[in-house]
């Protein structure tokens, strides 16, 4: 059961479009850091009385381990949008958005009959952190290509929570965003991943799509109980829409968990079980020993043989990120200390950029 506590905003710690970080003094004397979304609850100022969801703090969770402001008791949200499509439907927090494909949208006419993305490359990711190297890989070989990020609802729902997306936008590496399903806050909103991919290509004029969940990932240590299984479905959606689907491998040789050594079982299961149509797997150039381990895992996975493989050097992506002053992290490890995961995602981006340019 969710845990709610009332408190007073003692300090506004950080403020950016769509997201505010505040300190909240709780009764009887505790102080926590909480995230708030002004578009949902209105402006926050020091002294405002708020109600905070502290469930993740009570459970001592890493993913989502923060307080979230539910209500500002002293002021209301100030603006409404023109759309009528609801996200987080039939919950106390449902909110209206202007979906790109809805009749009231300026993009409705161009999207009404669209069912194709015209061969656009789509990189499907299994972790939010992979997005950084994937978009950088595209820009490394196709600097003028417009890159769109399709954020699904498999993890965080508000795009504004992502520091990574903000950094990539500021660095000029990401040109447009679209939030699908119950995720919200993108430049474009869409009801599902199919509509979102079409919207990025037809309404935002993107040449390449990088698709995947927002911050956070759910895993249960079981064969099927993880949200990154959607990677296979994203690949199939891209193929169904006439795109060129590329799988980014989740690779690590620093993760102590056996199921995530080399290629994560999340990726292997998504490719072998969830992806029903052939896709292209971008295989990063690593040391001979690690490259052999990856090849062996793909060979023994029992299902990946229906996909094509392309060995790609992901280093250009890392060079772009370094030049932009970015050192993204994955599972708590920065790119500068653990480059293999980013070389893998970068390889997928480089391949997408080559296909776009070619």
Residue frames as qw, qx, qy, qz and C-alpha x, y, z in Angstrom:
[[0.000, 0.889, 0.458, 0.000, 0.00, 0.00, 0.00],
 [0.376, 0.601, -0.034, 0.704, 1.29, 3.47, -0.89],
 [0.478, -0.543, -0.402, 0.561, 2.57, 5.67, 1.92],
 [0.160, 0.749, 0.197, 0.612, 1.72, 9.38, 1.92],
 [0.463, -0.496, -0.384, 0.626, 3.00, 12.07, 4.27],
 [0.107, 0.942, 0.233, 0.218, 2.28, 15.77, 4.57],
 [0.621, -0.322, -0.053, 0.713, 5.04, 18.34, 4.84],
 [0.109, 0.954, 0.071, -0.271, 6.23, 21.84, 3.96],
 [0.727, 0.533, -0.016, 0.433, 8.62, 22.81, 1.16],
 [0.533, -0.742, 0.010, 0.406, 11.75, 24.05, 2.95],
 [0.174, -0.609, 0.457, 0.625, 13.88, 24.68, -0.14],
 [0.787, 0.596, 0.069, -0.147, 13.63, 24.65, -3.93],
 [0.663, -0.445, 0.464, 0.383, 16.83, 22.80, -4.81],
 [0.220, -0.161, 0.671, 0.689, 16.71, 22.64, -8.61],
 [0.497, 0.605, 0.404, -0.473, 14.24, 23.85, -11.18],
 [0.081, -0.215, 0.680, 0.696, 14.01, 23.11, -14.89],
 [0.558, 0.085, -0.272, -0.780, 11.16, 22.88, -17.41],
 [0.777, -0.072, -0.511, -0.360, 8.74, 20.18, -16.33],
 [0.807, -0.252, -0.484, 0.226, 10.53, 19.13, -13.12],
 [0.157, -0.789, 0.306, -0.510, 11.37, 20.67, -9.76],
 [0.690, -0.072, -0.632, 0.345, 13.50, 19.17, -6.99],
 [0.317, -0.726, 0.099, -0.602, 12.58, 20.32, -3.49],
 [0.241, 0.072, -0.823, 0.509, 13.44, 19.64, 0.13],
 [0.558, -0.510, -0.353, -0.551, 10.36, 18.83, 2.19],
 [0.067, -0.272, 0.722, -0.633, 10.21, 19.04, 5.98],
 [0.583, -0.301, -0.682, -0.323, 7.94, 16.26, 7.19],
 [0.545, -0.538, 0.312, -0.563, 6.21, 15.98, 10.51],
 [0.449, -0.887, -0.078, 0.071, 7.72, 15.12, 13.01],
 [0.325, -0.827, 0.357, 0.289, 11.05, 16.57, 11.91],
 [0.714, 0.026, 0.558, 0.422, 12.25, 14.42, 9.00],
 [0.282, 0.751, -0.187, -0.566, 13.46, 16.12, 5.83],
 [0.723, 0.152, 0.620, 0.264, 13.51, 14.45, 2.43],
 [0.049, 0.361, -0.457, -0.811, 14.25, 15.35, -1.17],
 [0.537, 0.454, 0.685, -0.190, 11.23, 15.06, -3.45],
 [0.166, 0.048, 0.603, 0.779, 10.50, 15.40, -7.15],
 [0.336, 0.602, 0.492, -0.531, 7.58, 17.48, -8.38],
 [0.304, 0.277, 0.637, 0.652, 6.06, 18.03, -11.82],
 [0.098, 0.325, 0.210, -0.917, 4.66, 21.59, -12.02],
 [0.334, -0.008, -0.573, -0.749, 2.56, 20.75, -15.09],
 [0.464, -0.321, -0.817, -0.118, 0.59, 18.39, -12.87],
 [0.454, -0.578, -0.583, 0.346, 0.48, 20.09, -9.48],
 [0.002, -0.976, -0.135, -0.170, 1.27, 23.75, -10.15],
 [0.323, 0.691, -0.389, 0.516, 4.14, 26.01, -9.13],
 [0.770, -0.450, -0.373, 0.256, 6.03, 25.21, -5.92],
 [0.120, 0.759, -0.268, 0.581, 7.49, 27.76, -3.54],
 [0.320, 0.094, -0.732, 0.593, 9.16, 27.64, -0.15],
 [0.273, 0.010, 0.489, -0.828, 6.50, 27.34, 2.53],
 [0.660, 0.015, -0.385, -0.645, 3.94, 25.52, 0.40],
 [0.620, -0.177, 0.681, -0.347, 2.15, 22.64, 2.13],
 [0.540, 0.351, -0.640, -0.420, 2.44, 19.45, 0.11],
 [0.894, -0.145, 0.360, -0.224, 1.52, 15.76, 0.23],
 [0.198, 0.627, -0.728, -0.192, 4.37, 13.44, -0.72],
 [0.980, 0.034, -0.131, -0.143, 4.38, 9.81, -1.81],
 [0.147, -0.725, 0.662, -0.120, 7.25, 8.28, 0.19],
 [0.976, -0.011, 0.114, -0.183, 6.60, 4.62, -0.67],
 [0.794, 0.462, -0.292, 0.266, 9.93, 4.11, -2.45],
 [0.040, 0.651, -0.532, 0.539, 11.81, 5.70, 0.45],
 [0.735, -0.368, 0.372, -0.431, 10.03, 3.46, 2.92],
 [0.987, 0.133, 0.087, -0.011, 11.04, 0.43, 0.82],
 [0.406, -0.677, 0.472, 0.391, 14.61, 1.75, 0.42],
 [0.797, 0.469, 0.350, 0.147, 14.45, 1.29, -3.35],
 [0.417, -0.301, 0.358, 0.779, 17.26, 2.28, -5.68],
 [0.054, 0.289, 0.616, 0.731, 15.14, 2.64, -8.83],
 [0.309, -0.656, -0.433, -0.536, 12.53, 5.29, -8.13],
 [0.583, -0.410, -0.526, 0.464, 13.96, 5.77, -4.65],
 [0.100, 0.145, -0.084, 0.981, 12.75, 9.31, -4.10],
 [0.179, 0.526, 0.625, -0.548, 9.77, 11.17, -2.72],
 [0.104, 0.320, 0.581, 0.741, 7.21, 12.47, -5.22],
 [0.188, 0.209, 0.332, -0.900, 4.97, 15.43, -4.55],
 [0.137, 0.435, 0.875, 0.165, 1.34, 14.45, -5.17],
 [0.035, -0.856, -0.462, -0.229, -0.50, 17.63, -4.25],
 [0.226, 0.158, -0.221, 0.936, 0.33, 21.22, -3.55],
 [0.164, -0.623, -0.735, 0.210, -2.26, 22.17, -0.96],
 [0.137, -0.647, -0.185, 0.727, -1.65, 25.91, -1.39],
 [0.282, 0.556, -0.281, -0.730, -1.98, 26.42, -5.17],
 [0.816, 0.347, 0.440, -0.141, -3.42, 24.74, -8.27],
 [0.546, 0.074, 0.551, 0.627, -1.97, 23.90, -11.68],
 [0.087, 0.577, 0.032, -0.812, -2.15, 27.03, -13.82],
 [0.350, 0.408, -0.495, -0.683, -2.43, 25.81, -17.42],
 [0.774, 0.185, 0.576, -0.187, -4.44, 23.25, -19.32],
 [0.171, -0.224, 0.723, 0.631, -3.62, 21.72, -22.68],
 [0.532, 0.257, -0.180, -0.786, -5.92, 21.61, -25.68],
 [0.382, 0.135, -0.879, -0.251, -5.95, 17.83, -25.97],
 [0.751, -0.267, 0.086, -0.598, -8.48, 15.30, -24.73],
 [0.825, 0.108, -0.553, 0.048, -6.44, 12.07, -24.68],
 [0.600, -0.717, 0.245, -0.256, -5.88, 10.93, -21.10],
 [0.584, 0.356, -0.683, 0.258, -2.68, 9.34, -19.83],
 [0.055, 0.078, -0.820, 0.564, -2.47, 7.41, -16.55],
 [0.488, -0.267, -0.406, -0.725, -6.13, 6.76, -17.27],
 [0.747, -0.451, -0.379, -0.308, -8.61, 5.95, -14.50],
 [0.618, -0.206, -0.472, 0.595, -6.18, 6.76, -11.73],
 [0.211, -0.871, -0.303, 0.325, -6.32, 9.82, -9.42],
 [0.298, -0.605, 0.293, 0.678, -3.42, 11.27, -11.43],
 [0.555, 0.468, 0.580, 0.370, -4.86, 10.98, -14.92],
 [0.067, -0.649, 0.074, 0.755, -4.03, 13.95, -17.09],
 [0.656, 0.698, 0.274, -0.090, -4.96, 15.22, -20.51],
 [0.401, -0.400, 0.472, 0.675, -2.41, 15.52, -23.34],
 [0.550, 0.667, -0.111, -0.490, -2.51, 16.72, -26.93],
 [0.749, -0.049, 0.616, 0.241, -1.76, 13.48, -28.77],
 [0.067, -0.400, 0.513, 0.757, -0.07, 14.07, -32.11],
 [0.018, -0.144, -0.871, -0.470, -2.58, 11.85, -33.92],
 [0.111, 0.543, 0.708, -0.438, -5.71, 13.24, -32.23],
 [0.298, 0.718, 0.533, 0.334, -8.26, 15.21, -34.30],
 [0.130, -0.981, -0.117, 0.080, -7.47, 18.48, -32.49],
 [0.617, -0.461, 0.315, 0.555, -3.73, 18.15, -33.21],
 [0.306, 0.783, -0.258, -0.476, -2.10, 20.20, -35.99],
 [0.028, -0.412, 0.866, 0.281, -0.48, 16.92, -37.08],
 [0.655, 0.183, 0.643, -0.353, -3.72, 14.97, -37.37],
 [0.695, 0.620, -0.034, -0.361, -4.11, 15.37, -41.12],
 [0.370, 0.639, -0.669, -0.085, -0.61, 14.15, -41.98],
 [0.139, -0.283, 0.915, -0.250, -0.85, 11.25, -39.52],
 [0.722, 0.088, 0.254, -0.637, -4.44, 10.18, -40.17],
 [0.934, 0.290, -0.044, -0.202, -3.64, 7.58, -42.81],
 [0.252, 0.709, -0.652, 0.089, 0.09, 7.07, -42.18],
 [0.953, -0.250, 0.136, -0.105, 1.25, 3.50, -41.60],
 [0.867, 0.256, -0.057, 0.425, 4.90, 3.71, -42.66],
 [0.364, -0.844, 0.151, 0.365, 8.14, 5.31, -41.52],
 [0.584, 0.798, -0.133, -0.067, 9.64, 4.92, -44.98],
 [0.846, 0.290, -0.283, 0.347, 12.71, 2.87, -44.19],
 [0.129, -0.826, 0.344, -0.428, 13.91, 5.00, -41.28],
 [0.547, 0.133, -0.752, 0.343, 16.39, 3.17, -39.04],
 [0.613, -0.650, -0.002, -0.449, 15.09, 2.45, -35.52],
 [0.340, 0.311, -0.777, 0.428, 17.46, 1.57, -32.68],
 [0.727, -0.529, -0.284, -0.332, 15.66, -0.39, -29.96],
 [0.131, 0.495, -0.657, 0.554, 17.23, -0.08, -26.50],
 [0.661, -0.372, -0.651, -0.011, 16.70, -2.11, -23.36],
 [0.476, -0.519, -0.368, 0.607, 17.99, 0.51, -20.91],
 [0.098, 0.976, 0.181, -0.067, 17.54, 4.26, -20.74],
 [0.401, -0.721, 0.358, 0.437, 21.30, 4.77, -20.41],
 [0.614, 0.117, 0.616, 0.479, 21.81, 3.22, -23.87],
 [0.332, 0.873, 0.357, 0.026, 20.04, 6.19, -25.44],
 [0.188, -0.882, 0.226, 0.370, 23.07, 8.44, -24.90],
 [0.366, -0.375, 0.700, 0.485, 25.54, 6.41, -26.97],
 [0.484, 0.456, 0.723, 0.188, 22.89, 5.45, -29.52],
 [0.257, 0.935, 0.232, -0.074, 22.05, 9.06, -30.43],
 [0.218, -0.806, 0.410, 0.367, 25.72, 10.04, -30.29],
 [0.551, -0.074, 0.741, 0.376, 26.57, 7.19, -32.66],
 [0.454, 0.720, 0.509, 0.129, 24.08, 8.50, -35.19],
 [0.060, 0.989, -0.024, -0.137, 25.47, 12.03, -34.99],
 [0.513, -0.552, 0.513, 0.411, 29.05, 10.73, -35.26],
 [0.416, 0.025, 0.739, 0.529, 28.53, 9.48, -38.80],
 [0.088, 0.603, 0.602, 0.516, 25.48, 11.50, -39.88],
 [0.217, -0.224, -0.386, 0.868, 25.77, 14.87, -38.09],
 [0.269, -0.003, -0.158, -0.950, 22.90, 16.47, -40.02],
 [0.389, -0.305, -0.833, -0.248, 20.46, 13.62, -39.40],
 [0.458, -0.431, 0.169, -0.759, 17.52, 14.48, -37.19],
 [0.351, -0.003, -0.913, 0.207, 17.35, 12.02, -34.30],
 [0.569, -0.443, -0.066, -0.689, 14.12, 11.42, -32.41],
 [0.038, 0.149, -0.901, 0.406, 13.77, 9.68, -29.06],
 [0.649, -0.318, -0.447, -0.527, 10.69, 7.52, -28.57],
 [0.072, -0.270, 0.768, -0.576, 10.18, 7.05, -24.81],
 [0.537, -0.289, -0.735, -0.297, 7.92, 4.17, -23.83],
 [0.537, -0.594, 0.139, -0.582, 6.02, 3.70, -20.58],
 [0.860, -0.040, -0.499, 0.099, 8.02, 0.65, -19.42],
 [0.539, -0.136, -0.459, 0.693, 9.82, 2.60, -16.68],
 [0.053, -0.405, -0.289, 0.866, 9.54, 6.27, -15.62],
 [0.316, 0.704, 0.630, 0.091, 6.46, 7.92, -17.07],
 [0.085, 0.970, 0.060, -0.220, 7.47, 11.63, -17.01],
 [0.739, 0.482, -0.031, 0.470, 10.15, 12.48, -19.57],
 [0.039, -0.891, 0.183, -0.414, 11.09, 15.47, -17.40],
 [0.805, -0.561, 0.191, 0.026, 12.63, 13.08, -14.86],
 [0.899, 0.167, 0.114, 0.389, 15.46, 12.26, -17.25],
 [0.263, -0.818, 0.252, 0.445, 18.66, 14.24, -16.68],
 [0.543, -0.090, 0.658, 0.513, 20.10, 12.32, -19.63],
 [0.371, 0.677, 0.563, 0.296, 17.54, 13.58, -22.11],
 [0.066, -0.980, -0.081, 0.169, 18.05, 17.15, -20.94],
 [0.437, -0.608, 0.459, 0.479, 21.83, 16.82, -21.39],
 [0.511, 0.158, 0.696, 0.480, 21.50, 15.30, -24.84],
 [0.247, 0.856, 0.435, 0.128, 19.09, 18.02, -25.96],
 [0.189, -0.937, 0.105, 0.275, 21.39, 20.75, -24.69],
 [0.467, -0.429, 0.599, 0.490, 24.32, 19.14, -26.51],
 [0.481, 0.532, -0.290, -0.633, 22.38, 19.08, -29.78],
 [0.020, -0.222, 0.960, 0.168, 22.46, 15.29, -30.02],
 [0.139, 0.434, 0.886, -0.084, 18.69, 14.74, -29.76],
 [0.018, -0.115, -0.318, -0.941, 16.34, 16.71, -32.00],
 [0.583, -0.262, -0.184, -0.746, 12.86, 15.64, -30.94],
 [0.085, -0.065, 0.925, -0.365, 11.10, 13.48, -28.36],
 [0.620, -0.204, -0.387, -0.651, 7.84, 11.56, -28.30],
 [0.247, -0.168, 0.821, -0.486, 6.30, 9.92, -25.23],
 [0.530, -0.049, -0.664, -0.526, 4.03, 6.95, -25.85],
 [0.510, -0.348, -0.781, 0.094, 1.47, 4.94, -23.95],
 [0.429, -0.836, -0.340, 0.032, 1.17, 6.43, -20.46],
 [0.552, -0.222, -0.002, 0.804, 4.54, 8.18, -20.62],
 [0.143, 0.922, 0.346, 0.097, 4.18, 11.94, -21.01],
 [0.320, -0.835, 0.093, 0.437, 6.08, 15.17, -21.48],
 [0.596, 0.025, 0.492, 0.634, 7.66, 14.75, -24.92],
 [0.076, 0.260, -0.272, -0.923, 7.63, 17.28, -27.73],
 [0.576, -0.043, -0.516, -0.632, 5.00, 14.96, -29.16],
 [0.526, -0.115, 0.712, -0.452, 2.56, 12.68, -27.33],
 [0.516, 0.143, -0.686, -0.492, 1.32, 9.42, -28.85],
 [0.818, -0.258, 0.128, -0.498, -1.07, 6.71, -27.78],
 [0.952, -0.124, 0.265, 0.085, 1.26, 3.80, -28.66],
 [0.483, -0.481, 0.485, 0.547, 4.70, 3.03, -30.09],
 [0.497, 0.397, 0.625, 0.452, 3.43, 2.59, -33.65],
 [0.108, 0.933, 0.309, 0.149, 1.80, 6.01, -33.66],
 [0.401, -0.840, 0.161, 0.329, 4.85, 7.46, -31.91],
 [0.582, -0.161, 0.535, 0.591, 7.31, 6.20, -34.51],
 [0.350, 0.618, 0.542, 0.449, 5.17, 7.54, -37.33],
 [0.122, -0.971, -0.199, 0.044, 4.79, 10.88, -35.53],
 [0.495, -0.645, 0.290, 0.505, 8.54, 11.30, -35.12],
 [0.470, 0.040, 0.607, 0.640, 9.14, 10.66, -38.82],
 [0.179, 0.619, 0.604, 0.469, 6.09, 12.38, -40.33],
 [0.198, -0.934, -0.281, -0.099, 5.45, 15.22, -37.86],
 [0.450, -0.824, 0.199, 0.282, 8.94, 15.88, -36.46],
 [0.608, 0.746, -0.272, -0.025, 10.85, 15.06, -39.69],
 [0.532, -0.607, 0.589, 0.043, 13.23, 12.68, -37.92],
 [0.572, 0.518, -0.596, -0.223, 15.60, 10.54, -39.98],
 [0.482, 0.107, -0.837, 0.235, 16.47, 8.09, -37.19],
 [0.658, -0.581, -0.054, -0.476, 14.54, 6.91, -34.14],
 [0.272, 0.228, -0.832, 0.425, 16.08, 5.71, -30.89],
 [0.670, -0.417, -0.265, -0.554, 13.41, 3.91, -28.89],
 [0.532, -0.039, -0.760, 0.371, 13.33, 2.66, -25.32],
 [0.469, -0.720, -0.508, 0.064, 12.10, 3.19, -21.81],
 [0.063, -0.883, 0.165, -0.436, 12.76, 6.17, -19.58],
 [0.038, 0.530, -0.717, 0.452, 14.87, 6.08, -16.40],
 [0.610, -0.203, 0.615, -0.457, 14.51, 2.90, -14.38],
 [0.568, 0.166, -0.727, -0.348, 14.00, -0.74, -15.30],
 [0.763, -0.310, 0.335, -0.458, 12.03, -3.48, -13.56],
 [0.542, 0.306, -0.780, -0.061, 13.57, -6.91, -13.10],
 [0.794, -0.408, 0.153, -0.424, 12.54, -9.89, -10.98],
 [0.243, -0.484, 0.840, 0.007, 15.35, -12.38, -11.60],
 [0.719, 0.243, 0.633, -0.151, 12.99, -14.52, -13.68],
 [0.476, 0.124, 0.648, 0.581, 13.08, -15.40, -17.36],
 [0.129, 0.601, 0.564, 0.552, 10.20, -13.12, -18.36],
 [0.295, -0.840, -0.429, 0.154, 9.63, -10.73, -15.46],
 [0.382, -0.411, 0.074, 0.824, 11.39, -7.60, -16.71],
 [0.352, 0.796, 0.245, -0.427, 10.25, -4.53, -18.60],
 [0.002, -0.615, 0.559, 0.556, 13.13, -4.60, -21.12],
 [0.494, 0.209, 0.831, 0.144, 11.36, -7.49, -22.84],
 [0.399, 0.807, 0.277, -0.334, 9.67, -4.69, -24.79],
 [0.110, -0.607, 0.541, 0.572, 12.86, -4.35, -26.85],
 [0.289, 0.093, 0.891, 0.338, 11.70, -7.24, -29.02],
 [0.258, 0.723, 0.631, -0.117, 8.31, -5.62, -29.50],
 [0.042, 0.838, -0.100, -0.535, 9.91, -2.31, -30.47],
 [0.194, -0.328, 0.749, 0.543, 11.97, -4.08, -33.13],
 [0.262, 0.383, 0.866, 0.186, 8.85, -5.75, -34.53],
 [0.173, 0.837, 0.377, -0.357, 6.94, -2.45, -34.53],
 [0.033, -0.692, 0.380, 0.613, 9.70, -0.78, -36.54],
 [0.202, -0.071, 0.873, 0.439, 9.71, -3.63, -39.04],
 [0.249, 0.583, 0.770, -0.066, 5.91, -3.59, -39.36],
 [0.142, 0.888, 0.171, -0.403, 6.05, 0.12, -40.20],
 [0.717, 0.645, 0.055, 0.259, 8.63, -0.39, -42.94],
 [0.157, -0.912, 0.375, -0.055, 11.58, 0.74, -40.84],
 [0.700, 0.367, -0.569, 0.226, 15.00, -0.84, -40.48],
 [0.714, -0.670, 0.010, -0.203, 15.19, -2.33, -36.99],
 [0.488, 0.488, -0.580, 0.433, 18.48, -2.41, -35.07],
 [0.771, -0.579, -0.264, -0.002, 18.95, -4.03, -31.68],
 [0.062, 0.745, -0.501, 0.437, 21.31, -2.42, -29.18],
 [0.765, -0.125, -0.607, 0.176, 22.92, -5.11, -27.04],
 [0.488, -0.808, 0.191, -0.269, 23.04, -4.65, -23.29],
 [0.824, 0.242, -0.389, 0.334, 26.65, -5.64, -22.67],
 [0.300, -0.836, 0.350, -0.298, 28.72, -5.54, -19.49],
 [0.785, 0.126, -0.542, 0.273, 31.76, -7.37, -18.18],
 [0.092, 0.346, -0.510, 0.782, 31.73, -5.37, -14.93],
 [0.684, -0.350, -0.022, -0.640, 28.31, -6.41, -13.64],
 [0.165, -0.345, 0.876, -0.293, 28.72, -8.89, -10.80],
 [0.741, 0.157, 0.449, -0.475, 25.37, -10.56, -11.53],
 [0.418, -0.112, 0.828, 0.357, 25.91, -13.63, -13.70],
 [0.450, 0.605, 0.656, 0.015, 22.70, -13.09, -15.68],
 [0.247, 0.956, 0.054, -0.151, 24.01, -9.72, -16.87],
 [0.474, -0.530, 0.527, 0.465, 27.57, -10.84, -17.71],
 [0.280, 0.051, 0.712, 0.642, 28.49, -10.33, -21.35],
 [0.300, -0.285, -0.439, -0.798, 25.15, -9.91, -23.08],
 [0.382, -0.078, 0.564, -0.728, 22.42, -9.51, -20.47],
 [0.152, 0.261, 0.952, 0.045, 19.78, -12.21, -20.40],
 [0.297, 0.646, 0.353, -0.608, 17.29, -9.35, -20.80],
 [0.302, 0.595, -0.418, -0.617, 18.58, -8.70, -24.31],
 [0.027, 0.169, -0.953, -0.248, 18.98, -12.35, -25.22],
 [0.236, 0.398, 0.849, -0.256, 15.43, -13.16, -24.16],
 [0.338, 0.678, 0.142, -0.638, 14.00, -10.13, -25.97],
 [0.261, 0.526, -0.605, -0.538, 15.78, -11.11, -29.18],
 [0.047, 0.091, -0.986, -0.132, 15.13, -14.85, -28.98],
 [0.065, 0.419, 0.878, -0.223, 11.56, -14.81, -27.68],
 [0.168, 0.696, 0.395, -0.575, 9.87, -11.42, -28.03],
 [0.214, 0.589, -0.381, -0.680, 11.21, -10.28, -31.42],
 [0.770, 0.249, 0.579, -0.104, 9.31, -12.42, -33.93],
 [0.650, 0.758, 0.046, 0.046, 10.57, -10.71, -37.10],
 [0.784, 0.069, -0.017, 0.616, 14.21, -10.64, -38.25],
 [0.093, -0.993, 0.035, 0.063, 16.16, -7.59, -37.11],
 [0.637, 0.530, -0.349, 0.438, 19.80, -6.55, -37.24],
 [0.706, -0.663, -0.103, 0.226, 21.92, -6.92, -34.12],
 [0.280, 0.855, -0.322, 0.295, 24.71, -4.36, -33.82],
 [0.902, -0.298, -0.136, 0.282, 27.68, -6.24, -32.33],
 [0.079, -0.970, 0.227, 0.028, 30.35, -3.94, -30.87],
 [0.708, 0.438, -0.428, 0.353, 34.07, -4.30, -31.53],
 [0.598, -0.759, 0.215, -0.139, 35.63, -5.16, -28.18],
 [0.189, -0.595, 0.778, 0.066, 38.76, -7.05, -27.12],
 [0.484, 0.189, -0.789, -0.329, 39.11, -10.45, -28.85],
 [0.110, -0.079, -0.928, 0.348, 38.25, -12.31, -25.65],
 [0.300, 0.355, 0.495, -0.734, 35.10, -10.28, -25.01],
 [0.507, 0.354, -0.356, -0.700, 34.06, -10.33, -28.67],
 [0.359, 0.099, -0.917, -0.143, 34.36, -14.12, -28.67],
 [0.062, 0.214, 0.820, -0.528, 32.23, -14.31, -25.52],
 [0.436, 0.393, 0.151, -0.795, 29.50, -12.21, -27.15],
 [0.495, 0.295, -0.631, -0.519, 29.57, -14.29, -30.33],
 [0.205, -0.004, -0.970, 0.128, 29.28, -17.45, -28.26],
 [0.230, 0.301, 0.634, -0.675, 26.28, -16.11, -26.33],
 [0.518, 0.394, -0.140, -0.746, 24.48, -15.13, -29.52],
 [0.431, 0.237, -0.815, -0.307, 25.21, -18.52, -31.05],
 [0.215, -0.091, -0.939, 0.251, 24.00, -20.44, -27.99],
 [0.278, 0.041, 0.339, -0.898, 20.96, -18.29, -27.21],
 [0.199, 0.314, 0.928, 0.010, 18.50, -20.45, -29.13],
 [0.245, 0.791, 0.548, -0.120, 16.67, -17.95, -31.29],
 [0.061, -0.814, 0.143, 0.560, 19.04, -15.13, -32.23],
 [0.434, -0.120, 0.699, 0.556, 20.14, -16.96, -35.39],
 [0.350, 0.684, 0.612, 0.187, 17.12, -15.60, -37.27],
 [0.006, -0.970, -0.038, 0.240, 18.52, -12.10, -36.87],
 [0.670, 0.588, -0.133, 0.433, 21.34, -10.60, -38.93],
 [0.597, -0.673, -0.035, 0.434, 24.49, -9.41, -37.16],
 [0.471, 0.777, -0.069, 0.411, 26.77, -6.53, -38.04],
 [0.679, -0.377, -0.186, 0.601, 30.07, -5.91, -36.27],
 [0.154, 0.874, 0.141, 0.439, 30.38, -2.16, -35.75],
 [0.481, 0.037, -0.377, 0.791, 32.93, 0.06, -34.03],
 [0.255, -0.836, -0.480, -0.071, 31.09, 2.09, -31.41],
 [0.534, -0.313, -0.159, 0.769, 34.03, 4.31, -30.48],
 [0.114, 0.363, 0.256, 0.888, 32.87, 7.28, -32.61],
 [0.432, -0.715, -0.440, -0.329, 29.83, 7.55, -30.32],
 [0.661, -0.566, -0.257, 0.420, 32.01, 7.77, -27.22],
 [0.436, 0.040, 0.099, 0.894, 34.14, 10.43, -28.89],
 [0.125, -0.579, -0.369, -0.716, 31.05, 12.54, -29.55],
 [0.590, -0.716, -0.369, -0.057, 29.88, 12.20, -25.94],
 [0.659, -0.358, -0.124, 0.650, 33.32, 13.07, -24.60],
 [0.277, 0.259, 0.211, 0.901, 33.52, 16.11, -26.89],
 [0.320, -0.657, -0.357, -0.582, 30.16, 17.25, -25.50],
 [0.071, -0.433, 0.576, -0.690, 31.48, 16.90, -21.95],
 [0.817, -0.233, -0.004, -0.527, 29.11, 14.03, -21.16],
 [0.168, 0.301, -0.922, 0.174, 30.00, 10.97, -19.10],
 [0.743, -0.246, -0.154, -0.604, 26.74, 9.02, -18.78],
 [0.249, -0.319, 0.860, -0.310, 26.35, 6.19, -16.31],
 [0.754, -0.066, -0.481, -0.443, 24.74, 2.78, -16.49],
 [0.845, -0.358, -0.396, 0.042, 23.98, 0.74, -13.38],
 [0.522, -0.837, 0.045, 0.156, 26.00, 3.27, -11.39],
 [0.688, -0.241, 0.349, 0.588, 29.15, 2.95, -13.54],
 [0.230, 0.820, -0.087, -0.517, 30.26, 5.91, -15.69],
 [0.809, 0.588, -0.012, 0.011, 31.26, 5.52, -19.32],
 [0.193, 0.822, -0.509, 0.166, 34.81, 6.63, -18.53],
 [0.377, -0.458, 0.772, -0.230, 35.27, 3.66, -16.19],
 [0.550, 0.142, 0.822, -0.048, 33.10, 1.05, -17.93],
 [0.240, 0.428, -0.350, -0.798, 32.99, 1.76, -21.68],
 [0.091, 0.036, 0.951, 0.292, 31.72, -1.60, -22.98],
 [0.243, 0.591, 0.724, -0.260, 27.98, -0.91, -22.44],
 [0.213, 0.798, 0.037, -0.563, 28.31, 2.37, -24.29],
 [0.032, -0.385, 0.744, 0.545, 30.40, 0.86, -27.10],
 [0.207, 0.282, 0.931, 0.102, 27.55, -1.61, -27.64],
 [0.230, 0.775, 0.493, -0.322, 24.83, 1.05, -27.73],
 [0.028, 0.726, -0.292, -0.622, 27.11, 3.30, -29.77],
 [0.215, -0.110, 0.855, 0.458, 27.56, 0.55, -32.34],
 [0.253, 0.587, 0.769, -0.006, 23.79, 0.46, -32.89],
 [0.110, 0.871, 0.162, -0.451, 23.72, 4.23, -33.31],
 [0.127, -0.533, 0.576, 0.607, 26.64, 4.25, -35.74],
 [0.252, 0.179, 0.891, 0.333, 24.93, 1.59, -37.86],
 [0.201, 0.768, 0.582, -0.175, 21.69, 3.60, -37.86],
 [0.006, 0.820, -0.124, -0.559, 23.60, 6.71, -38.88],
 [0.204, -0.280, 0.756, 0.556, 25.35, 4.87, -41.71],
 [0.242, 0.435, 0.847, 0.187, 22.03, 3.54, -43.00],
 [0.123, 0.854, 0.362, -0.353, 20.46, 6.99, -42.76],
 [0.053, -0.723, 0.350, 0.593, 23.31, 8.66, -44.58],
 [0.209, -0.186, 0.841, 0.463, 23.50, 5.92, -47.17]]
